[in-house]
Amino acid sequence: MLYRIVQEGWRDAFNKTDRLTMPAFKGQLSHEETISVITYLKTLWTAKQRQFQWEESRREPFPAAP
């Protein structure tokens, strides 16, 4: 899920503008760079947040390289 958000962007449900809440980085970041960004961001999370994300993505933490 995080991989897809970084690549395709994300719109908060309360965002009523034409702009994405988080812009897409597809075409700007390689597969490996996207994984590196996510790995770095996870270092900023609390243990509880890391545990939650691990439970959510334990079957497929990252998609296979294109």
Secondary structure, DSSP 8 states (H G I E B T S, - for coil): -HHHHHHH-B--TT--SSS-SB---BTTB-HHHHHHHHHHHHTTS-HHHHHHHHHHHSS-SS----
